Amino acid sequence: MNDDAERPTFFWWRWCLGSVVAATLFSMMWVTFIDVVGRYVFNHPLQGAYELTELALAVLVFGALPLVTARSEHVTTALFDGFFLGQARRMKLLSVDLISGVVCATLAWCLWIQAGITEAIGTESQVWHIPVGPFVYVMALTSAASTAILVWRAAETLKQIVAPSRDQA
């Protein structure tokens, strides 16, 4: 049975967040297409295409972060995986999840502070005058969601370390 069938709540948020990320990528594609056609065919580029792409890229990267974290699909190397078996492998997974959780929590905290500063001074994009603060808050919240996922995974791994089942030993 897959993860989504076991936890329908996770399926729901994965589907919603995945849809937002997909729509963002699709919109970035269209903004780029319109900008390039306008620039090279009509000699009139789309005004503010660069800033729209910047904001969409922030949503894309940070929106995908919890999805990648939940599926353990980060870029990794298996250089030393052959050296870790059984409990040692679980200890390695635990330490990686804990260190990643601390990094994501620090990132979320710093982004939350930055979002407050950005809101307070009224930072907005130059051409379209889009407020930047909400985007930074989204980045902070998705980083916090990734932190929660990493802590949950670390707790699950710790359970396996403390009381391993017979088939895992």
C-alpha positions in Angstrom: 0.0 0.0 0.0 1.5 3.4 -0.9 1.9 6.4 1.4 -1.1 8.3 -0.1 -3.5 5.4 0.4 -2.5 5.1 4.1 -2.7 8.8 4.9 -5.4 10.5 2.9 -4.7 13.8 4.7 -1.2 13.8 3.3 -2.5 13.0 -0.2 -4.8 16.0 0.0 -2.1 18.5 0.9 0.4 16.9 -1.6 -2.2 17.3 -4.3 -3.0 20.9 -3.4 0.6 22.0 -3.1 1.6 20.0 -6.2 -1.2 21.8 -8.2 0.1 25.2 -7.0 3.6 24.2 -8.1 2.4 22.9 -11.4 0.3 26.0 -12.1 3.3 28.2 -11.2 5.5 26.3 -13.6 2.9 26.5 -16.3 2.5 30.3 -15.8 6.3 30.7 -15.9 6.4 28.9 -19.2 3.7 31.2 -20.7 5.3 34.4 -19.3 8.6 33.3 -20.9 7.0 32.4 -24.2 5.1 35.7 -24.4 8.2 37.7 -23.5 10.4 35.9 -26.1 7.8 36.2 -28.9 7.2 39.8 -28.0 10.9 40.6 -27.9 12.0 38.9 -31.1 8.9 39.0 -33.3 7.3 42.3 -32.3 10.4 44.1 -30.8 8.3 44.7 -27.7 9.0 42.4 -24.7 6.5 41.7 -21.9 7.0 44.5 -19.3 7.9 43.0 -15.9 8.5 39.5 -17.2 11.7 39.2 -15.2 10.1 40.1 -11.9 7.1 37.9 -12.6 9.6 35.0 -13.2 11.5 35.9 -10.0 8.4 35.8 -7.8 7.1 32.6 -9.5 10.5 30.9 -9.1 10.3 31.6 -5.3 6.9 30.0 -5.2 8.1 27.1 -7.4 11.2 26.3 -5.4 9.8 26.8 -1.9 6.4 25.3 -2.8 8.1 22.1 -4.0 10.4 21.9 -0.9 7.8 20.2 1.4 6.9 17.8 -1.5 10.5 16.8 -2.1 11.1 16.5 1.7 8.0 14.3 2.2 9.1 11.9 -0.6 12.8 12.0 0.4 13.7 13.0 -3.1 16.5 15.5 -2.3 19.6 15.2 -4.3 21.8 12.7 -2.5 24.9 10.6 -3.1 25.1 7.0 -2.2 28.9 7.1 -1.8 29.0 5.6 1.7 25.6 3.8 1.8 27.3 0.4 1.4 29.1 1.0 4.8 25.8 1.5 6.7 23.6 -1.4 7.4 20.8 -2.1 9.9 21.0 0.2 13.0 23.9 2.2 11.6 21.8 3.0 8.5 18.9 4.1 10.7 21.3 6.3 12.8 22.6 7.9 9.6 19.0 8.6 8.4 18.2 10.0 11.8 21.2 12.3 11.9 20.6 13.5 8.3 16.9 14.3 9.1 17.8 16.1 12.4 20.5 18.2 10.7 18.2 19.0 7.8 15.5 19.9 10.2 17.7 22.3 12.1 18.7 23.9 8.8 15.1 24.2 7.5 14.0 25.6 10.9 16.7 28.2 10.8 15.8 29.1 7.2 12.1 29.4 8.2 12.9 31.6 11.2 15.2 33.9 9.1 12.6 34.1 6.3 9.8 34.9 8.8 11.9 37.8 10.2 12.7 39.0 6.6 9.1 38.8 5.7 8.2 41.1 8.6 10.9 43.5 7.6 9.8 43.4 3.9 6.1 44.0 5.0 7.1 46.9 7.3 9.0 48.8 4.7 6.5 48.0 2.0 8.8 46.3 -0.5 7.2 45.7 -3.9 8.3 44.8 -7.4 9.4 47.6 -9.6 7.2 47.3 -12.7 4.0 45.6 -11.4 4.2 46.9 -7.8 3.4 43.5 -6.4 4.0 43.3 -2.6 7.0 41.0 -1.9 6.1 40.3 1.7 3.5 37.6 1.1 5.9 35.7 -1.1 8.5 35.7 1.7 5.9 34.6 4.2 5.0 31.7 1.9 8.7 30.8 1.7 8.9 30.8 5.5 5.8 28.7 5.9 6.9 26.1 3.4 10.3 25.9 5.0 8.5 25.4 8.4 6.4 22.6 6.8 9.5 20.9 5.6 10.9 21.2 9.1 7.8 19.5 10.5 8.1 16.7 7.9 11.8 16.2 8.8 11.0 16.1 12.6 8.2 13.6 12.0 10.6 11.4 9.9 13.3 11.7 12.5 10.7 10.6 15.2 9.7 7.6 13.0 13.3 6.6 12.5 14.0 7.0 16.2 11.1 4.6 17.0 12.8 2.1 14.7 16.1 2.5 16.4 14.7 2.2 19.9 12.4 -0.7 19.2 13.3 -2.3 15.9 10.8 -4.8 14.5 12.1 -8.4 13.8 11.9 -7.9 10.0 14.1 -4.7 10.2 16.9 -6.3 12.4 
